[in-house]
Amino acid sequence: MTKNHSAGRALTLAATAVFTLALSACGGGSNAVSDTVNTAVMPTLAAPKSCTNIAGQLDPVQTAVTTQLRPAVLALPTIGASAAGATTALAQTLDTVDALSNALTTLARTQNPQQFTSQLGGAGDSILCSSASLSDALALLATAQTAPIPGLSTLQQTLATATQRVADGLVGTAPGGDLTVLTNQLVTLANQLAALSGNLPPQLNQPYLAEILALNATAFRSLALILGDVGALNGTKLATDVTALLLTTTNTLQGAAVRLGVPSAALTPVTTQLNVAVQTVGAGLGAVAAPTLQAVSAVLGGVSSTAGGTAAGSFSDLLDGALAGGGSTASLGRVTEVTQQLGGAGGVNLLSALLQSFGGILPR
């Protein structure tokens, strides 16, 4: 599948057009976009390198969301454009799971740390893409409401802060510390978004919009857990948290189908594919991730690091830096160092560790 999320880009253009008119009216014109309704400044989010779909096991779910659910949502009165943007954001968030799963599977099959880290940039981009779609959706909410929306400006600023953290790939003095900063920011973002979804102004307080914003909050909270699991080298918990994300999304859509205001013909393909994913993705990810991350732990636990700390701290630095697909000088240096360690610079062979962890049989 080669989705490029053109629907999300269309929403971006729509939001840009709305705010261009607002800026023209008030004589503004800086890099930040003026939110004339909420008397605040919408911050500029870090831009992804690409929003092209990352092929993976969740593609059928994403296809159903973007081709079946999103068009039906767009037709909803008043909230259609905002709800559609939040729907796109949810689909893009799932690309992070595909990217992480693909990277771990590649590492198990090839024993090549460079290929592993190169795929992590896609996970970072998917976070930036989903954040941008969500930000556009929230901006459209602001233009549809004549009174300030409590918490909206704060939420937008948190989005900007978190995306800049992803784009910079900063690595600090404490190994693994910056990954914790990122995951904490994602939790804060999730909490603020959940609060907004439960406190929408009357004009915007329609079932589907509240549900999809709450689902995006769940997705960001799950991303914090999932990234933390990988950084902590805990493949078993990673599979559990991915399954929990899919189950929550399935149950929310199925349980609220009657009152969402969206035709069942648009919801059914999504819930069908989610049910399939729940059964296959978690089990498949667990079978690969747990032994692979055990092997990585064995390798990093047997080599020295110039930054010190534990194997999990070193791997968290690699994950944090590689999400940026470049990032700061510090992050590039740390990614290079940990990649070299995984390549056997310390005398521990990743292939041997993988063979031992998989019981002598690597995944095909």
KEZASE-814196 format. One record per residue: residue in one letter; residue number from 1; y, z, x of N, C-alpha, C in turn. Coordinates in steps of 0.001 Angstrom, whole numbers, plus 500000, padded with zeros to 6 digits. Layout:
residues N
   type   seq      n_v      n_w      n_u     ca_v     ca_w     ca_u      c_v      c_w      c_u
      a   NUM        Y        Z        X        Y        Z        X        Y        Z        X
...
***
This chain:
residues 364
   type   seq      n_v      n_w      n_u     ca_v     ca_w     ca_u      c_v      c_w      c_u
      m     1   498813   500000   500837   500000   500000   500000   501244   500000   500876
      t     2   502295   499302   500422   503489   499185   501265   504732   499535   500464
      k     3   504685   500659   499792   505867   501078   499056   506998   501323   500033
      n     4   508213   500908   499665   509375   501236   500484   510366   502101   499723
      h     5   509886   502656   498597   510715   503544   497797   512043   502883   497421
      s     6   511961   501600   497017   513181   500890   496634   513853   501563   495447
      a     7   513049   502217   494602   513637   502911   493463   514562   504023   493935
      g     8   514114   504749   494963   514944   505824   495492   516223   505284   496106
      r     9   516117   504123   496771   517317   503535   497370   518279   503068   496289
      a    10   517743   502577   495162   518606   502172   494056   519378   503369   493531
      l    11   518698   504514   493420   519364   505723   492977   520463   506121   493965
      t    12   520164   505986   495261   521159   506305   496280   522407   505451   496101
      l    13   522189   504150   495855   523316   503256   495644   524117   503647   494416
      a    14   523393   504054   493359   524074   504468   492138   524933   505694   492391
      a    15   524372   506665   493100   525117   507880   493402   526323   507574   494286
      t    16   526119   506684   495249   527208   506303   496153   528345   505652   495384
      a    17   527986   504779   494432   529007   504099   493632   529821   505102   492826
      v    18   529118   506080   492231   529808   507094   491436   530796   507859   492288
      f    19   530347   508276   493472   531208   509086   494311   532296   508268   494995
      t    20   532061   506973   495205   533114   506115   495747   534288   506060   494797
      l    21   533980   505935   493487   535041   505943   492481   535793   507267   492501
      a    22   535038   508357   492642   535672   509673   492665   536599   509806   493864
      l    23   536157   509302   495017   536966   509380   496224   538221   508521   496099
      s    24   538073   507333   495502   539217   506444   495330   540272   507106   494458
      a    25   539778   507826   493435   540704   508441   492495   541517   509550   493142
      c    26   540901   510248   494128   541605   511388   494716   542106   511087   496127
      g    27   541938   509830   496573   542484   509437   497858   541676   509900   499043
      g    28   540416   510340   498832   539601   510828   499932   538925   509695   500659
      g    29   538226   510025   501764   537510   508981   502477   536861   509444   503758
      s    30   536371   510684   503829   535714   511165   505038   534228   510886   504972
      n    31   533472   511310   506012   532028   511141   506013   531366   511963   504928
      a    32   531937   513115   504604   531397   513922   503513   531870   513343   502192
      v    33   531106   513584   501124   531441   513048   499814   532043   514146   498967
      s    34   533174   513869   498364   533857   514889   497581   533213   515052   496220
      d    35   532837   516282   495894   532307   516603   494580   533471   517109   493748
      t    36   534173   516186   493077   535394   516557   492376   535106   517432   491170
      v    37   533881   517392   490646   533534   518218   489498   533371   519669   489924
      n    38   532688   519891   491028   532395   521249   491475   533378   521742   492522
      t    39   534441   521010   492738   535486   521371   493702   534891   521844   495024
      a    40   533932   521100   495518   533297   521404   496804   533075   520098   497542
      v    41   532632   520187   498766   532354   518994   499556   530849   518846   499709
      m    42   530327   517705   499261   528913   517430   499429   528656   517094   500895
      p    43   527837   517865   501589   527618   517615   503015   526785   516361   503248
      t    44   526952   515780   504431   526180   514612   504812   524831   515050   505361
      l    45   523749   514514   504817   522417   514865   505273   522011   514002   506454
      a    46   521144   514544   507312   520606   513765   508421   519816   512587   507864
      a    47   520003   511412   508456   519372   510201   507943   517999   509984   508559
      p    48   517002   509595   507748   515679   509261   508297   515709   507921   509002
      k    49   514748   507707   509893   514634   506406   510544   514043   505379   509594
      s    50   513169   505828   508697   512521   504928   507755   512013   505716   506565
      c    51   512075   505076   505378   511478   505671   504181   510313   504813   503687
      t    52   509752   504012   504574   508566   503231   504221   507393   504171   504000
      n    53   506616   503905   502962   505492   504768   502641   504517   504897   503804
      i    54   504006   506113   503985   502967   506382   504971   501623   506284   504273
      a    55   500825   505295   504650   499537   505093   503990   498655   506310   504187
      g    56   497995   506729   503114   497128   507892   503202   496414   508147   501895
      q    57   495713   509271   501821   494896   509575   500656   495699   509849   499398
      l    58   496958   510193   499557   497785   510497   498391   498533   509282   497860
      d    59   498295   508117   498436   498952   506902   497953   498734   506638   496464
      p    60   497508   506799   495930   497332   506561   494491   498201   507477   493628
      v    61   498375   508710   494050   499252   509624   493312   500689   509129   493377
      q    62   501135   508775   494581   502511   508325   494747   502779   507037   493967
      t    63   501810   506143   493961   501968   504897   493203   502122   505187   491721
      a    64   501294   506085   491203   501389   506435   489788   502733   507083   489469
      v    65   503220   507930   490383   504507   508585   490161   505646   507576   490141
      t    66   505650   506655   491096   506784   505738   491234   506732   504545   490282
      t    67   505537   504108   489909   505441   502913   489057   505198   503236   487591
      q    68   504669   504418   487291   504390   504786   485906   505372   505842   485385
      l    69   505474   506943   486113   506281   508066   485629   507767   507840   485806
      r    70   508178   507388   486970   509613   507259   487237   510337   506335   486259
      p    71   509810   505136   485952   510521   504285   484997   510671   504933   483620
      a    72   509651   505672   483184   509742   506343   481884   510798   507444   481918
      v    73   510870   508139   483035   511846   509216   483185   513258   508660   483210
      l    74   513439   507529   483855   514764   506927   483973   515371   506614   482608
      a    75   514514   506428   481614   514989   506095   480267   515435   507317   479474
      l    76   515219   508522   479997   515625   509723   479274   517144   509770   479138
      p    77   517670   510188   477993   519131   510251   477822   519754   511345   478673
      t    78   520936   511080   479144   521782   512019   479900   521233   512337   481291
      i    79   519992   512779   481356   519436   513266   482627   518590   512231   483343
      g    80   518453   511026   482764   517496   510048   483277   517609   509763   484767
      a    81   518818   509450   485229   518984   509077   486636   518674   510252   487562
      s    82   519154   511436   487204   518890   512608   488028   517405   512951   488050
      a    83   516775   512913   486894   515351   513228   486804   514515   512213   487574
      a    84   514924   510945   487518   514200   509909   488259   514323   510131   489764
      g    85   515508   510540   490214   515692   510810   491635   514841   511977   492099
      a    86   514754   513017   491292   513918   514163   491640   512443   513789   491615
      t    87   512081   512847   490744   510707   512348   490703   510372   511594   491982
      t    88   511296   510756   492430   511121   510045   493698   510983   511025   494853
      a    89   511798   512076   494844   511744   513073   495914   510366   513723   495999
      l    90   509785   514011   494837   508450   514619   494827   507422   513673   495445
      a    91   507487   512399   495095   506552   511423   495665   506724   511312   497170
      q    92   507955   511341   497642   508212   511222   499077   507738   512457   499840
      t    93   507832   513628   499210   507363   514849   499853   505878   514766   500171
      l    94   505117   514116   499286   503677   513998   499509   503353   513184   500763
      d    95   504301   512358   501207   504093   511607   502449   503967   512532   503659
      t    96   504593   513707   503592   504453   514658   504692   503000   515075   504849
      v    97   502326   515299   503723   500912   515668   503760   500085   514532   504345
      d    98   500355   513303   503904   499629   512156   504446   499853   512018   505951
      a    99   501093   512196   506388   501401   512033   507812   500698   513092   508658
      l   100   500733   514336   508231   500059   515400   508973   498552   515190   508989
      s   101   497999   514808   507843   496563   514561   507760   496158   513413   508675
      n   102   496944   512336   508644   496654   511181   509503   496726   511557   510977
      a   103   497746   512354   511335   497924   512721   512745   496757   513567   513239
      l   104   496319   514519   512429   495198   515372   512835   493901   514568   512930
      t   105   493702   513648   511989   492506   512810   512021   492518   511913   513257
      t   106   493692   511370   513582   493824   510536   514781   493520   511335   516039
      l   107   494008   512566   516095   493759   513398   517263   492260   513673   517415
      a   108   491583   513928   516294   490143   514186   516356   489369   512954   516817
      r   109   489795   511792   516359   489037   510568   516653   489327   510010   518032
      t   110   490569   510141   518485   490973   509472   519730   491142   510411   520916
      q   111   491290   511701   520641   491613   512675   521690   492891   512287   522437
      n   112   493799   511628   521725   495020   511112   522342   496239   511854   521795
      p   113   496775   512811   522552   497915   513588   522059   499152   512743   521784
      q   114   499332   511646   522563   500503   510793   522339   500467   510145   520966
      q   115   499289   509672   520554   499177   509077   519225   499416   510128   518147
      f   116   498949   511340   518395   499163   512435   517449   500650   512695   517253
      t   117   501379   512865   518356   502794   513191   518239   503605   512027   517668
      s   118   503202   510793   517937   503946   509645   517413   503856   509583   515887
      q   119   502741   510056   515324   502595   510034   513870   503355   511171   513192
      l   120   503661   512214   513936   504380   513336   513348   505815   512970   512979
      g   121   506372   511949   513656   507714   511507   513285   507778   511050   511846
      g   122   506678   510491   511335   506629   510081   509938   506700   511265   508994
      a   123   506115   512381   509403   506199   513594   508588   507638   514087   508517
      g   124   508333   514034   509650   509734   514427   509649   510574   513512   508776
      d   125   510342   512204   508883   511090   511252   508067   510858   511480   506575
      s   126   509633   511824   506204   509352   512022   504776   510126   513223   504237
      i   127   510308   514262   505067   511121   515403   504645   512573   514965   504464
      l   128   513069   514151   505396   514449   513670   505297   514633   512756   504083
      c   129   513624   511919   503802   513714   511003   502663   513703   511755   501340
      s   130   512790   512704   501202   512726   513463   499953   513983   514298   499764
      s   131   514515   514831   500866   515754   515610   500776   516919   514732   500329
      a   132   516982   513502   500853   518053   512589   500470   517956   512212   498993
      s   133   516751   511931   498509   516575   511587   497098   516951   512761   496202
      l   134   516560   513952   496615   516904   515137   495835   518406   515378   495848
      s   135   519039   515200   497001   520483   515385   497098   521221   514408   496193
      d   136   520764   513153   496166   521378   512168   495280   521219   512568   493817
      a   137   520025   513076   493480   519778   513503   492107   520708   514650   491716
      l   138   520911   515578   492625   521799   516701   492349   523256   516250   492251
      a   139   523624   515276   493068   524986   514748   493004   525252   514105   491650
      l   140   524256   513410   491118   524405   512803   489802   524511   513860   488705
      l   141   523840   514975   488888   523986   516079   487930   525428   516559   487889
      a   142   526038   516643   489071   527415   517121   489138   528359   516201   488377
      t   143   528136   514895   488440   529026   513959   487750   528772   513937   486248
      a   144   527599   514396   485817   527271   514392   484386   527729   515664   483693
      q   145   528272   516612   484440   528639   517914   483896   530123   518159   484099
      t   146   530797   518629   483075   532249   518825   483164   532632   520173   483766
      a   147   531673   521071   483880   531947   522388   484469   531112   522558   485737
      p   148   531560   523409   486641   530776   523635   487862   529360   524121   487555
      i   149   528407   523671   488357   527017   524097   488208   526758   525192   489238
      p   150   526515   526414   488796   526322   527524   489746   525184   527245   490719
      g   151   525476   527429   491989   524452   527289   493019   524269   525896   493564
      l   152   524910   524898   492953   524668   523515   493382   525217   523242   494783
      s   153   526442   523673   495043   527038   523426   496357   526261   524136   497460
      t   154   525825   525372   497190   525036   526116   498170   523717   525419   498454
      l   155   523097   524909   497408   521836   524194   497553   522007   522939   498386
      q   156   523069   522193   498138   523324   520992   498926   523536   521326   500398
      q   157   524223   522432   500666   524452   522813   502058   523148   523221   502730
      t   158   522272   523897   501996   520971   524265   502553   520150   523025   502862
      l   159   520210   522027   501975   519535   520760   502232   520034   520138   503532
      a   160   521354   520127   503706   521935   519524   504913   521499   520286   506168
      t   161   521485   521602   506093   521098   522416   507252   519643   522179   507628
      a   162   518776   522156   506620   517343   521968   506885   517058   520587   507447
      t   163   517712   519559   506900   517451   518209   507401   517977   518033   508820
      q   164   519085   518690   509148   519586   518595   510508   518630   519269   511481
      r   165   518016   520367   511041   517020   521045   511869   515846   520118   512150
      v   166   515387   519402   511112   514289   518451   511300   514698   517343   512256
      a   167   515885   516788   512054   516339   515655   512858   516561   516028   514319
      d   168   517001   517258   514577   517270   517689   515950   515996   518047   516699
      g   169   514986   518553   515985   513759   518992   516639   514014   520069   517679
      l   170   514940   520963   517398   515363   521941   518394   514226   522862   518803
      v   171   514169   523173   520074   513188   524102   520615   513940   525174   521386
      g   172   513728   526424   521024   514484   527510   521627   513739   528209   522745
      t   173   514179   529406   523058   513595   530147   524176   512282   530824   523792
      a   174   512105   531151   522521   510861   531784   522071   509917   530711   521553
      p   175   508769   530504   522194   507840   529455   521747   507488   529607   520264
      g   176   507658   528532   519528   507356   528549   518108   508476   529076   517238
      g   177   509534   529596   517853   510602   530222   517087   511344   529271   516172
      d   178   511592   528053   516648   512369   527120   515846   511586   526569   514662
      l   179   510281   526494   514788   509484   526095   513633   509601   527151   512536
      t   180   509641   528413   512934   509825   529487   511960   511185   529393   511298
      v   181   512214   529041   512070   513551   528852   511484   513496   527747   510428
      l   182   512832   526643   510736   512724   525535   509788   511964   525948   508535
      t   183   510817   526586   508699   510033   526959   507522   510782   527980   506670
      n   184   511531   528885   507307   512346   529830   506534   513435   529117   505748
      q   185   514024   528076   506361   515047   527297   505647   514448   526576   504450
      l   186   513229   526079   504601   512570   525401   503482   512265   526374   502350
      v   187   511903   527595   502686   511662   528621   501658   512968   528959   500937
      t   188   514052   529106   501697   515359   529364   501085   515745   528234   500152
      l   189   515542   527002   500599   515815   525831   499780   515002   525864   498494
      a   190   513722   526192   498608   512853   526261   497436   513341   527316   496450
      n   191   513734   528467   496961   514214   529541   496084   515490   529140   495353
      q   192   516403   528498   496067   517660   528069   495440   517413   526987   494398
      l   193   516490   526079   494694   516183   525003   493755   515488   525546   492511
      a   194   514588   526506   492701   513918   527121   491557   514927   527838   490668
      a   195   515885   528520   491295   516917   529215   490523   517764   528219   489730
      l   196   518106   527100   490354   518889   526080   489665   518116   525509   488478
      s   197   516827   525256   488672   516023   524660   487591   515935   525584   486385
      g   198   516036   526885   486622   515961   527831   485518   517301   528226   484955
      n   199   518387   527630   485484   519732   528015   485047   520635   526794   484894
      l   200   520061   525713   484365   520844   524497   484165   521830   524674   483010
      p   201   523008   524045   483091   523949   524092   481973   523310   523505   480707
      p   202   523742   523923   479520   523108   523478   478264   522951   521966   478150
      q   203   523962   521215   478586   523901   519764   478466   522752   519164   479274
      l   204   522416   519820   480375   521394   519288   481285   520051   520010   481168
      n   205   520018   521059   480382   518811   521883   480303   517770   521225   479393
      q   206   517200   520149   479881   516172   519417   479146   514836   519604   479868
      p   207   513739   519649   479123   512439   520042   479697   512033   519299   480957
      y   208   512044   517972   480959   511512   517281   482129   512329   517579   483371
      l   209   513655   517597   483238   514501   517843   484404   514212   519218   484995
      a   210   514126   520228   484155   513829   521571   484641   512466   521609   485330
      e   211   511480   520923   484749   510133   520922   485311   510084   520223   486670
      i   212   510737   519071   486786   510632   518307   488023   511427   518971   489150
      l   213   512538   519623   488812   513256   520382   489832   512415   521568   490310
      a   214   511742   522229   489366   510865   523340   489731   509692   522853   490580
      l   215   509174   521668   490269   508079   521107   491072   508545   520770   492483
      n   216   509766   520273   492602   510309   520024   493938   510467   521330   494710
      a   217   510848   522391   494018   510927   523699   494666   509549   524117   495177
      t   218   508527   523933   494345   507162   524242   494765   506759   523408   495973
      a   219   507148   522136   495965   506782   521239   497066   507415   521687   498380
      f   220   508695   522059   498367   509349   522520   499594   508753   523838   500070
      r   221   508427   524713   499126   507783   525975   499519   506415   525694   500137
      s   222   505700   524741   499564   504394   524367   500112   504530   523728   501482
      l   223   505575   522921   501681   505801   522327   503002   505997   523401   504055
      a   224   506725   524457   503702   506915   525554   504643   505571   526162   505026
      l   225   504702   526371   504039   503377   526921   504314   502540   525962   505157
      i   226   502572   524679   504783   501743   523675   505446   502150   523498   506905
      l   227   503456   523395   507159   503926   523279   508537   503582   524541   509329
      g   228   503741   525691   508686   503375   526941   509344   501897   527010   509673
      d   229   501054   526485   508776   499609   526476   509020   499253   525634   510239
      v   230   499855   524452   510326   499571   523574   511464   500068   524229   512751
      g   231   501284   524774   512703   501822   525429   513888   500994   526618   514329
      a   232   500389   527311   513372   499553   528470   513692   498124   528077   514017
      l   233   497836   526771   514022   496509   526249   514350   495443   526743   513367
      n   234   495831   526823   512096   494937   527322   511052   494604   526199   510076
      g   235   493590   525416   510412   493233   524272   509580   492650   524649   508239
      t   236   491958   525783   508158   491374   526220   506892   492461   526552   505882
      k   237   493474   527295   506308   494575   527626   505408   495395   526385   505074
      l   238   495503   525454   506009   496207   524200   505749   495578   523488   504556
      a   239   494251   523344   504560   493570   522675   503452   493774   523443   502149
      t   240   493751   524760   502216   493953   525588   501022   495351   525391   500450
      d   241   496365   525356   501304   497744   525225   500834   498042   523822   500316
      v   242   497429   522802   500915   497587   521438   500388   496952   521347   499009
      t   243   495754   521894   498856   495083   521879   497555   495905   522625   496514
      a   244   496500   523760   496905   497322   524534   495975   498525   523729   495498
      l   245   499151   522966   496385   500275   522114   495999   499847   521085   494961
      l   246   498721   520426   495209   498237   519413   494272   497838   520034   492936
      l   247   497197   521195   492988   496791   521871   491751   497998   522292   490915
      t   248   499008   522834   491576   500209   523258   490861   500889   522074   490191
      t   249   500983   520969   490920   501597   519762   490349   500785   519261   489161
      t   250   499466   519233   489305   498597   518789   488214   498750   519667   486990
      n   251   498650   520966   487189   498699   521902   486067   500053   521892   485372
      t   252   501121   521744   486157   502459   521711   485562   502615   520503   484649
      l   253   502209   519344   485139   502354   518120   484348   501410   518113   483153
      q   254   500188   518563   483346   499242   518586   482231   499652   519611   481177
      g   255   500023   520800   481622   500348   521857   480683   501626   521618   479918
      a   256   502549   520860   480510   503832   520632   479864   503955   519238   479261
      a   257   502861   518511   479232   502918   517119   478782   503481   516981   477374
      v   258   503171   517910   476514   503597   517813   475117   505104   517969   474980
      r   259   505707   518772   475848   507131   519092   475675   508045   518472   476726
      l   260   507522   517593   477572   508350   517031   478639   509279   515923   478177
      g   261   509012   515361   477032   509846   514263   476568   509533   512948   477234
      v   262   508390   512864   477923   507947   511649   478601   506663   511164   477935
      p   263   506529   509863   477674   505309   509364   477027   504057   509717   477808
      s   264   502995   510058   477086   501745   510423   477744   501182   509271   478562
      a   265   501487   508034   478155   501005   506865   478900   501574   506837   480315
      a   266   502737   507466   480511   503334   507523   481842   502814   508713   482641
      l   267   502460   509792   481951   501987   510992   482630   500506   510929   482980
      t   268   499709   510315   482121   498258   510315   482310   497819   509729   483649
      p   269   498355   508565   484083   497925   508034   485391   498221   508990   486544
      v   270   499316   509735   486446   499674   510672   487505   498687   511827   487541
      t   271   498438   512437   486386   497531   513585   486364   496103   513170   486713
      t   272   495718   511952   486343   494383   511459   486706   494234   511364   488217
      q   273   495207   510775   488865   495143   510628   490318   495277   511980   491027
      l   274   496059   512878   490463   496171   514210   491045   494841   514953   490983
      n   275   494132   514821   489864   492826   515466   489737   491843   514935   490775
      v   276   491899   513629   491024   491035   513035   492052   491415   513577   493425
      a   277   492716   513655   493693   493191   514122   494998   492800   515576   495243
      v   278   492878   516398   494205   492498   517803   494352   491058   517910   494836
      q   279   490195   517038   494323   488780   517101   494664   488474   516553   496062
      t   280   489293   515621   496533   488954   514930   497781   489819   515317   498985
      v   281   491125   515460   498747   492034   515646   499880   491804   516984   500566
      g   282   491758   518061   499779   491589   519379   500376   490318   519500   501181
      a   283   489209   519032   500593   487916   519129   501282   487901   518272   502545
      g   284   488422   517052   502448   488443   516165   503609   489340   516689   504714
      l   285   490489   517233   504324   491415   517771   505320   490815   518988   506004
      g   286   490164   519849   505228   489558   521031   505805   488468   520691   506801
      a   287   487702   519636   506481   486592   519257   507364   487084   518772   508720
      v   288   488278   518174   508755   488818   517654   510013   489769   518647   510677
      a   289   490663   519239   509873   491745   520038   510446   491249   521311   511118
      a   290   490321   522011   510474   489892   523299   511032   489283   523150   512429
      p   291   488279   522300   512619   487717   522168   513973   488682   521533   514970
      t   292   489524   520612   514506   490475   519986   515423   491474   521007   515955
      l   293   492017   521813   515072   492986   522811   515508   492316   523925   516307
      q   294   491056   524203   516046   490311   525143   516888   490190   524607   518310
      a   295   489928   523313   518418   489813   522700   519742   491143   522725   520472
      v   296   492225   522435   519756   493554   522487   520365   493851   523890   520859
      s   297   493493   524886   520054   493708   526270   520454   492930   526606   521727
      a   298   491711   526087   521819   490898   526336   523022   491537   525729   524254
      v   299   492113   524536   524108   492749   523869   525246   494031   524586   525652
      l   300   494921   524812   524667   496204   525422   524996   496050   526878   525411
      g   301   494988   527519   524930   494758   528892   525334   494280   529022   526763
      g   302   493860   527887   527357   493333   527923   528713   494257   527352   529753
      v   303   495501   527011   529361   496464   526477   530330   497736   527306   530280
      s   304   498498   527255   531353   499753   527997   531402   500880   527137   530869
      s   305   501896   527775   530328   503059   527075   529803   504304   527601   530492
      t   306   505187   526688   530854   506420   527122   531513   507278   527966   530581
      a   307   507106   527744   529272   507884   528530   528307   507191   529835   527949
      g   308   505955   529991   528378   505223   531214   528074   504751   531225   526635
      g   309   504249   532365   526196   503838   532498   524809   502393   532104   524585
      t   310   502027   532042   523320   500650   531787   522928   500391   530295   522714
      a   311   499111   529964   522504   498752   528583   522185   499433   528139   520899
      a   312   499456   529038   519890   500106   528701   518620   501605   528481   518803
      g   313   502233   529295   519673   503657   529092   519921   503932   527764   520596
      s   314   503081   527379   521545   503242   526096   522227   503060   524940   521247
      f   315   502048   525051   520387   501784   523969   519449   502876   523889   518389
      s   316   503446   525025   517999   504571   525015   517063   505762   524278   517659
      d   317   505994   524468   518959   507074   523745   519622   506818   522242   519601
      l   318   505576   521857   519873   505238   520438   519842   505471   519874   518443
      l   319   505030   520602   517431   505190   520152   516052   506660   520046   515689
      d   320   507436   521077   516024   508858   521100   515706   509591   519939   516370
      g   321   509297   519711   517653   509972   518633   518375   509535   517259   517924
      a   322   508230   517090   517655   507715   515771   517298   508139   515342   515906
      l   323   508434   516281   515005   508918   515917   513671   510187   515086   513744
      a   324   510990   515343   514788   512258   514627   514927   512066   513192   515391
      g   325   510895   512873   515954   510692   511530   516483   511659   511219   517606
      g   326   512083   512205   518330   513086   512059   519393   513721   513407   519583
      g   327   514833   513621   518900   515444   514934   518902   516206   515252   520176
      s   328   516385   516529   520435   517194   516994   521556   516446   516853   522879
      t   329   517184   517006   523974   516568   516960   525293   515528   518069   525445
      a   330   515851   519245   524933   514920   520375   525028   513628   520091   524271
      s   331   513767   519514   523079   512566   519259   522289   511718   518168   522926
      l   332   512358   517140   523481   511607   516072   524146   510837   516618   525347
      g   333   511490   517511   526093   510820   518100   527243   509633   518953   526839
      r   334   509785   519705   525746   508707   520578   525305   507544   519763   524738
      v   335   507856   518711   523983   506803   517840   523456   506016   517213   524604
      t   336   506724   516758   525620   506055   516155   526777   505145   517165   527470
      e   337   505649   518383   527648   504869   519404   528348   503582   519732   527589
      v   338   503705   519994   526282   502521   520388   525515   501555   519215   525381
      t   339   502090   517998   525268   501235   516813   525204   500420   516675   526485
      q   340   501069   516925   527609   500349   516864   528889   499271   517943   528968
      q   341   499568   519107   528438   498572   520179   528426   497359   519779   527583
      l   342   497626   519179   526437   496520   518734   525588   495724   517627   526255
      g   343   496387   516859   527121   495702   515784   527816   494792   516259   528936
      g   344   494768   517553   529191   493827   518087   530174   494442   518456   531500
      a   345   495787   518555   531560   496441   518871   532833   496014   520221   533370
      g   346   495603   521129   532483   495203   522458   532925   493732   522556   533249
      g   347   493021   521445   533213   491609   521466   533551   490691   521668   532361
      v   348   491248   521815   531157   490435   521955   529947   490408   520606   529236
      n   349   489242   520104   528937   489101   518774   528357   489107   518851   526833
      l   350   490054   518134   526200   490151   518157   524750   488908   517584   524096
      l   351   488344   516535   524671   487138   515947   524100   486004   516971   524066
      s   352   485828   517704   525162   484771   518715   525189   485007   519785   524134
      a   353   486281   520205   524005   486598   521224   523009   486365   520703   521598
      l   354   486714   519435   521351   486491   518838   520030   485000   518721   519728
      l   355   484228   518273   520693   482787   518141   520491   482153   519492   520163
      q   356   482602   520514   520858   482071   521845   520596   482474   522327   519205
      s   357   483740   522081   518821   484222   522538   517522   483562   521792   516369
      f   358   483285   520507   516561   482653   519704   515513   481125   519773   515564
      g   359   480575   520611   516447   479131   520698   516546   478523   519465   517177
      g   360   479301   518762   518017   478770   517590   518710   478991   516286   517978
      i   361   479539   516329   516752   479736   515101   515975   481204   515005   515576
      l   362   481913   514031   516112   483301   513802   515731   483347   512945   514466
      p   363   484418   513074   513656   484535   512251   512441   484669   510785   512790
      r   364   484047   509950   511972   484118   508503   512219   485376   507922   511600
***
